[in-house]
Amino acid sequence: MALLFKPHPLLFFLATCFLSLATQGKAAQDPNNSISFSFPLTSLRFSRDNVQTLYRSLVSTKPNSTVQPRPSSYNYKTTFKYSMALIVALPIGTPPQTQQMVLDTGSQLSWIQCHKKVARKPPPPPTSFDPSLSSSFSVLPCTHPLCKPRIPDFTLPTSCDQNRLCHYSYFYADGTLAEGNLVREKFTFSRSQSTPPLILGCATDTSEDKGILGMNLGRLSFASQAKISKFSYCVPTRRTQPGFSPTGSFYLGENPSSRGFQYVNLMIFPESGARPNMDPLAYTLPMQGIRIGAKKLPIPTSVFRPDAGGSGQTMIDSGSEFTYLVDDAYNKVREEVVRLVGPRIKKGYVYGGVADMCFDGNPIEIGRLIGDMVLEFEKGVEITVEKERVLADVEGGVHCLGIGRSSMLGAASNIIGNFHQQNLWVEYDLVNRRVGFGKADCSRAA
């Protein structure tokens, strides 16, 4: 899910859409179609004025709705610019048209901005996709299973439009509507390399000019439909200098650095039993605890594990900028931060309505007083956030710890955002159902 402190309206789409599509339709499973690709990524930092923080609610679907990808036949690598949200440039259609999409491991349905051949205010962005120029484009009819939900909690709002085509609509948290048709289209990377036609959203009524690349475990995610076996990215340390964006690396397929990765198995849940607060298609990790400096915080492991209703799930998400913790964990982190640097906390200040560990002072000095922060997982695997980058520059010289309170989003989950994945290779191994981590200087890994 693309969760940012003060996310751009595009990321409202991620935060508010109900994307539990896995119980409908089936992706092609021809083992010979297994492929992997790499795409140019960039990253945008969105202004505070036009955004709001929200958590996307997901309705549970059955765990067996995920797909086991086949091993990839090709490997590709490219670089990307990072500041806040990772934006991947994808060649879509025949011939290909380059589209900007948010790389999001927390979403399933991919979505592009499509050009509508009618007068419109504001006019469509020049980078929008023009279906009339692609020979491989097709629209799903009303008779398609995805347009005829068979269960009460099917959460993609679809209908049959006046042309008997499958129409969908999503409401942003601010009331803005994004809608269009469900379509099939290829990702065409070269004359010899392209995906089969994949199901996408083709939005025609929205002001956004960037879409979503859904990469979660759902059957309709790009990774599942294209049968990608693994993918990885290396997020460099974010800089605040005007006009400067650090460069990181992105792979679809084998990563030559993976021999040095430490892996933790994804948590797999039984098919029986409904868990209304759980996203079964997320990359759920067995988190064990948190250290600040040399101190292990007194947080029970159960706080990071889903309970009978799914609350407490811990997921890793490329589409979320900061990390969010449930109250039992957030409160312990805050208690320790108050003990270490309490007098320096900006009183009465809550950034984005979810983060109240913010400061006006020198971030380097405050970071040294706080110390390193370590997220602990099973098998001794750890994510270490060095003291030099525990604080994020949010606005006007204010720096925050980069951790928000999940309950203020209406969430019951722990979410590890990309801010706490800096200088780290993160590999999603879909075949072996595991996530790997490897320390790196990501500005040099490109």
N, C-alpha and C positions, 0 to 999 in steps of 0.2 A: 504494500500500500504506500502510496506516495504521501507521506506525512511530513510536513515541514512546519517549523514555527512560522506562523503567518504564511501559509501556502498560497501560491498563485491560484486563480480560479481554475486553471487547468487541473491542479491537484485536488480541487474540490471533487472533480470527477472521480479521482481515486479514493477520496475520503468518504464519499457519500453514495457511490454506485453500489448496487447489490449485484455482485458478479458471480453468484453461485450457479454456474452453467453446467457443471460437470455431470449432472444427472440427465442431461439431454444430449442426444447426438453422440456420434463416435468419430474419432479421428482415424484416418487411414493408417493401417498398421503393416504396410508392406515393408519387410526388413530391408529391401533393396533401396528404399527411398531415404535411408538414413544419411543425414548430411550435417555439416557444421559450417558456420559462416562467421565472419567478423565484420564489424561496421564501424565507421567513424563516429565517435561520440564527442559531444561537447556538453557543457553544463552552464546553466543560467542561474544567476542569483536574482530572486524576485524582490521587489520593493515592498516595504511594510504597508504602504498606503492601499494596495489593491488586493490584500489577501487576508485570510482568516484561518485559524487553526481548527481542524475537525478530524475526527477519527471515522474512517469508513467502516460501517457495520456490515458484517457478512453473516448470512444465514448458513448454518451447517449443512453440508452435503455429505454423502457417504464416502468414506475413505477409499472405497474401491473405484471411485470415479477418476482417480489419477491413472496416468499411463506410464508404463515402463518403456522409456525410449530405447532404441537400438543404438549400438555403437556408431559413432560418426565416421565418415570416410575421409573427410577433409578437415584441415585445421587452418584457421585464419587469425590474424592478430592486427589490431589497429590501436591508435591512440585516441585519447579524449581530453577535453578541457574540463576541469572540475572547479566549482565554487559552491554549489548548493545541490542542484538536481542534475543528474546525469542525463544528457540528451544524446540519443543515438541517431545518426543519419542513415536511413535505410533506403535502398533502391527497390521500389515497389512497382509492379506492373510490367507490361511488355509493349513497347520498350520501357525501361525503368524510369520512374520519376522519384527523385530524392525527397524523402519525407523525414521530418523531425519528430522523434518519439521519445518519451520518457522511459528509460530502462527501469522497470519496476518488478522486482521479485515478489511483490505482494499483491499483484493483480493477475487475473486470468485473461479476460477478453482484451485483445489488442484493438486499437481504435485509431483511425486517421482522420484528418480534416479533409473533406472532399469539396471540390469546387461545384457549385450549383449554377446551372446555366440560366439564371434569371437575375434581373436587377436586384441588388440587395444593398442595404445600408446597415453597417459599413460593408464595403465591397469585400469579397473573399480575399484572404491574403495571397500574395503571389506564389507562395510555396505550397498552396493547397493542391491536393491530388485531383487531376482531371480524368474521370473515368472514361470519357469519350476518346481519350488518346491511347487507351490500353486495350489490346486484343484479348487479354486473359481475364478481364474484369467481368463478373456476373453478380447479379443481385439474388438473394434468397427469396423464393416465392412464399406466399402465405402457407403453403402446404408443407413447408419444411418443419421437422419436429421442433426445432428451436423456436418457431413462431407459434407452436401449439403446445403450451405447457400442459403437462399431464398431472402435476402435483400441486397442492395448494401453496406451498412455500417456494415455488419457482420464482426467483427474484429478479429476473431480467424483464422489465416492463416492455412487452412486445404487443403489436397489434397488426392488423391487416390494413394497409393504406389503400387509397383510391385506385391505385394501379395494381392491386392484388400482390403487393410486395411486402416483405417482412419489415415492419417499421419498429424502431425502438426509441425510447426517450429516457433521458436521465435528468434529474433535477440536481443542480448544485445547491450547496448549503445556503448560498445567498439568494436562492430563488431563481437563478439563471437556468434556462433549459438548454440542454444539448440533445439533439435528436438527429436521426437519419435512418439509414437502412443497414441491415445485416447483409454482408456481401462475401464473395469469395474472390481472392486475388493472390497472385504469386509474388514472392520476393525474388526478384531477378538480379542475380549478382554478376553474371557474365553469360555469354552465349551457351556455355556448357554447364552452368551451375544455377539452379533455381529450385525453389520449393514447389511442391504441388500447390494448387489453389487452397488457401487457408481461409477460415472464417474470421472476418474482421468487422468492426463497426465502421461505418462510413458516415461521419457526421456532416450535415449540410447546414444546420442551423445552430451555430455557435460562433462566438467571436474569437475562439482560440485558434492558433495556427500550429499547434503541436499536439501530437496524439500520445498514445500509450503503447508501450511494448510489454504486454503481459507475459511474465516469465515464472509464474508459480507452478505448483504441481497439478493444476487442473488440466482436464482433457483438452480444453480449448485454448490453453496458453500457447504462445508461439513455440516455446521449447518442446511441448508435447506434440503439437501438430506437425512441426518440422522435424521431429525425432532427433533433437539435439541431445547428445549423451551427457555433455558437461559444458559449463561455461564458467568464466572467472574474470575478475576485474581487480585492479590495483588502484586504490584511491590515494592520490598524493596529498600531502599536507596543504590545507587551504591557506591562501594568503589573502590579505585585505588590501594590498596595494592597488590603487586605481589602475585599470587597464591591464592587470596581470592575472592570468589564469594558469595554474600549474597543470602539467600534462601527466595523465596516467595511462594505463594500458588495459585493453579488453580483449579477451579471447572467447571464441566459440569453438569448442573442441579441446584437444590436448594442450596443456600448458607445460612447456619444458621445465618450468621451475617447480612442478608439483612433487618432485621427489623429496623436497625438503618440507612439504606441508605436514601439518598435524591435523588429523581428521577426527571429527566427532560425528557419531551416527545420528541421523534424524530420528525424532521420536515418532513411532508408529502407533496408531490407536486402533482398538478393535472396532469392527463394523457395527456391533450392536450398541445401543444406548445413544440417545440424543444428547448433545452438549451444545446448548443454545449460545453460549458465549465463546465458542471455539471456531476458528477458521481451520478446517481440516486440510486445506490446500496450501497453507503457509509452510515455510521451512522452519519447523519447530525444533529447537535445540534444548538439550538437557543441561540447563544452566544450574550451577551449584551454589554460587555465592558471589560476593563483591568484597574486594579489599580496597582500602584507601590508605596510601602509604604502607606501613607495615601492619596495619590493623585489619583483621578480618571482622567485618561487620556482623553483628548478631542477628542474621536473617535466616530463618529456617529454609532449607532447600525446598520445602513444599510451596513456598511463596512463588517460586519460579516454575512450578509444574501445574498443569491444568487439574482442577478438581473435578468433581462429578459433573458440574455444569460447564466446564471448559475454562473457567476463570483461572488466571495465573499462567496461561500459555506464554512461552517465551519464543519469539520469532525473530529472525534476522531479515532485514528488509532494505534493499537498495533504494527504494523509493521514499523512504523516510529520512529526513535529514538528521534529526536529533533522536536520542534514545528516550523511551518512555517507560516508567516503572509503576507498578501497582502501589497502592498506598503503603502497605507494610514494608516494602523495600524502599520507596522514596523517602519515607519518614526517617528510616535509619541512616540513609545517605545524608539527609539534611541535618540530622542531629550531629553527625560527625563533622560536616562542613561548618556548622555553627560553632562547634567546639574548637575547630582549628582557626577559623577566620570570621567568627560571628560579628565582631564590631565593624567589619568592612562590608558586610552585606548591605545592599541598597534597600533601605527600609521602605515598605509600602509598594515596592515595585514587583510586578508579576508580568513577565514577558509572554505574550501570546495567550495569557489567561491560564498558563499551565506550568510556568517555570518561575520560581521565586528565589533561586540561588544565583543572584546577579550582583555585579560589583561595578563601581565607578573608578576604582583605583588601578594601579599598574598591573596588568594581567600576568606579566612574567613573575612579579613578586608574589602575587596572590597564588599563582599556580605552584610556586615553590613551597609555599606554606601548606597547601593542600596535599601535594605529593602525587605520585602516580596513582591511577585508578586501574584496577584489574578486574575483569569479568572472568569468573571461573566456570569451567565446564567439566563434564566427565572426562576420564582418561588423562587428567592433568593438563588438558588444553586450556589456554588462557588467551584473552585479548587484553593487551596492556596499552592503556592510554597514558602516554608520558605526561608528566606535570607541565611541560611546555605547551601542551595542546589540550588541556582539560577544559579550558575556557574558550567560548566562541564569541566573536565580535558580532553583536546583534544589531546595534544601532547607536549612533551618537556617542561613541566611546564607551558604551555599556557592554560588559562581557558577562555571559552566563555560563553555568556549568555544562550546558548542552544536554540536560536531562529534564524531562517534563513529567508531570504527574498524569498518569493514564486516566484516572477517574475524572479529571477535568475535561477529558475528551469524550467521556461516556464510554470508555474502553475498560475492559477487564483483563488486558493482556500486557505483558512486557514486550517492548519492541526495540531491537537494537538497530539504530539508524546508521547511515553512512558516515556521519561525523565521527563515530567511534569505530570506524573501519579504515581510518586513514593509515597510510604506510603499512598496509596489510594486503597480501593477496587473499582473496576470498573465492574459493572454488565451490560451485554447486555440482556435485557428482550425482546425476539423476539416476544412473544405472545402479550404483551401489548405495543410494539413499544416504548420503553423507555430505557434510560440508567441511572443507579443508581451509586451514589458515596458515599463512607463511609470512613472517616479518620481511619487509622490503623497504628500500628507499624508492617509493613509487614514482618519484619524479625522474629517477634514473632507470626504472624498469621498462620504460616505454621503448 
